[in-house]
């Protein structure tokens, strides 16, 4: 029973990390409903723009963040295309951790805190939607 609970919590965390990327990008594009029609590059660009609204990038950080976002949007799309399984969830969890490490190398300490806060805000919003039954 305890293992099942741990798996459920892990699955939920992975789902939230997955949704983080698409939520940030889709919130900027939601009014047109064309997220599914966007290229990986367009999704990465929207995600970077959304991050830029909260994180003040300097020097070449915006370009580096775009590159990381693009890399992981493509990886996520590939993983999700494999279908739903525990293996998929494990890959997504691993991917999220790798992305966070790369982002930490790009941003300074304060910027990284903002990045993590953005992720937590999305997680909280997903929890609220899940709790209120407003999943779309």
C-alpha positions in Angstrom: 0.0 0.0 0.0 2.8 2.4 0.9 4.6 1.7 -2.5 1.4 2.5 -4.3 1.1 5.8 -2.5 4.7 6.7 -3.3 4.1 5.8 -7.0 1.0 8.0 -7.0 2.9 10.9 -5.5 5.8 10.4 -8.0 3.3 10.3 -10.9 1.7 13.5 -9.8 5.1 15.3 -9.4 6.1 14.1 -12.9 2.8 15.3 -14.3 3.2 18.7 -12.7 6.7 19.0 -14.1 5.5 18.1 -17.6 2.6 20.5 -17.3 5.0 23.3 -16.2 6.6 23.5 -19.6 3.4 23.4 -21.6 1.5 25.6 -19.2 3.9 28.4 -19.4 4.0 28.2 -23.2 0.3 27.6 -23.6 -0.8 30.4 -21.3 0.8 32.9 -23.7 -0.9 31.3 -26.7 -4.1 29.9 -25.2 -6.4 32.4 -26.7 -5.8 31.0 -30.1 -5.9 27.4 -29.0 -3.1 26.6 -31.5 -0.6 25.0 -29.1 -0.9 21.6 -30.8 -0.1 23.2 -34.1 3.0 24.9 -32.8 6.5 23.7 -33.7 9.0 22.8 -30.9 10.8 26.1 -31.7 7.6 28.1 -31.2 6.9 26.4 -27.9 10.4 27.0 -26.7 10.2 30.6 -27.8 6.9 31.1 -25.9 8.2 29.4 -22.8 11.4 31.6 -22.9 9.2 34.7 -23.3 7.1 33.7 -20.4 10.2 33.2 -18.2 11.6 36.5 -19.4 8.5 38.2 -18.0 9.4 37.1 -14.5 13.2 36.6 -14.7 15.3 39.6 -15.8 17.8 38.0 -18.2 21.2 39.6 -18.9 24.0 39.0 -21.4 23.3 35.8 -23.3 21.0 34.2 -20.8 17.9 34.5 -22.9 19.6 32.7 -25.8 20.9 30.0 -23.4 17.4 29.6 -21.8 15.9 29.3 -25.3 18.4 26.5 -26.2 17.6 24.6 -23.0 13.9 25.1 -23.4 14.0 23.8 -27.0 16.1 20.8 -26.0 13.7 19.8 -23.4 10.5 20.6 -25.3 11.8 18.2 -28.0 12.8 15.6 -25.5 9.4 15.9 -23.8 7.5 15.5 -27.0 9.5 12.4 -27.9 8.9 10.9 -24.5 5.2 11.7 -24.5 4.8 10.2 -28.0 5.9 6.9 -26.5 2.6 6.7 -24.6 1.6 6.5 -21.0 3.6 4.1 -18.8 5.7 4.1 -15.7 8.7 4.2 -17.9 7.4 7.4 -19.5 6.9 8.9 -16.1 10.4 8.0 -14.9 11.9 9.5 -18.1 9.9 12.7 -17.6 11.0 12.9 -14.0 14.7 12.4 -14.9 14.3 14.9 -17.7 13.0 17.5 -15.3 15.9 17.1 -13.0 18.4 17.4 -15.8 16.7 20.5 -17.1 16.8 22.1 -13.6 20.5 21.4 -13.4 21.2 23.0 -16.7 19.0 26.1 -15.9 20.9 26.4 -12.6 24.1 26.7 -14.5 22.7 29.6 -16.6 20.9 31.7 -14.0 22.3 33.3 -11.0 21.1 32.4 -7.5 18.3 34.9 -7.3 17.1 34.2 -10.9 17.1 30.5 -10.2 14.9 31.1 -7.1 12.4 32.9 -9.4 12.5 30.0 -11.8 11.7 27.5 -9.0 9.0 29.8 -7.8 7.4 29.8 -11.3 7.5 26.0 -11.3 5.9 25.9 -7.8 3.2 28.4 -8.9 2.3 26.1 -11.8 2.3 23.1 -9.5 0.0 24.9 -7.1 -2.3 25.9 -9.9 -2.5 22.3 -11.2 -3.3 21.1 -7.6 -6.0 23.7 -7.4 -7.5 22.6 -10.7 -7.3 19.0 -9.8 -9.0 19.7 -6.4 -11.8 21.7 -7.9 -12.4 19.4 -10.8 -11.6 22.1 -13.4 -9.1 20.1 -15.5 -9.5 20.9 -19.1 
